[in-house]
Amino acid sequence: MKSYPAYKNSGVPWLGEIPEHWGIERLRKFCFQVKDKNSALSTSRALQFRYGEIIEKPNNDDTDSDYLKTISDYTLIHPNNIVINGLNLNYDFVTKRVAISNMEGAMTSAYIALGVNDNIIPKYLSYLLKGLDERKMFNGMGKGIRITLTFKILSQLCISSPPLSEQAAIASYLDRKCGEIDEMVRRRQAIIERLRELKQALIAKAVTKGLHPDVPMKDSGIPWLGEIPEHWKIERLKQFCFQIKDRNSDLYTSRALQFRYGEIIEKPNNDATNTDYLKTISDYTLIRPNYIIINGLNLNYDFVTQRVAISNMDGAMTSAYIAMGVHNNIIPRYLSYLLKSLDAKKMLNGMGKGIRITLTFKILSQLWISSPPLPEQAAIVSYLDKKCAAIDELISRHGQIVEKLRELKASTIAHVVTGKIDIRERA
């Protein structure tokens, strides 16, 4: 990669050396905070921040008075406004904290909205701030208990200032390069999605149809099951499992567990010397290997975290989830696969009750499920363990490539906006 002919020390640690002809100014010279409220309802389009992009919120309803009242207090957003998510800087969100809008709308005033002056190209500033975000520089800039960034703090930031023509060239170059990388990421993600669909289909077929396509079938009488092998039984879930309610009150374990993407993992920063931590987990539910955990919370939200997991360790977990042990008439992993198949079809989402639509064990226990003989359950588990492991390995490989591409995009942005690469002849 070609460098600039001459550099100078910027005096700003995160920028380092910059091209000799570039300037250094505080951010406040180039932009201002957008505070215009949507009080006159000049727009009914609500926007949201998602993975470093500004998109339209689903289910915008300009006939709903409550919705209109809510967005009337939102900040008006215009094309080329830059939005910063400066909330909870103690959490390292993967959603990314910088986005540029390409549409009119209204957005919660919890975010920092920036308008730009005519001495900077909005896209260039957006890329510059994205480069800053990738280095997690914002995370050390906030204040308060929740560590929140304000425009007053942000405006003091020193940034590099190339000539306008060069800013335009940088923005154009990065649009092209980032677009190429984004397309490669999109293709890999599409492959990952197809692999996940294949995995779900394999599980669904095995736990509802068995492994032998030539066996006689019968109508289960259960819509989500359809036809099942003739020799399989249909019984309610309560015949196979029971709710776990044992509390960790005697601090049998100091290992806290958490639910993450359909798996049970150990929480980071478990601290058995911290009295507040121990007090918290003393009210948790004791979890053993082969317990099945159901996330039955907020069923009105279609979480991608997946709602069914099986534990492979001892620990303690919040009692907000449903923890189930199994009787000896079913193999835990078979039941886990069966419930994961049910979850993949979003069947759990329609089973809850209450304002927050929450699933309880009492409701779940009435579910009708299929019950093959134990040797057949074991064969299904063995088959699915092997097949799913192979698919998971492929997903992992493609995921690693996606991560490498994202790192390449981040480093490309960082090198170009700080002048480490001269792109003027290639823009």
Disulfide bonds with the S-S distance in Angstrom:
none
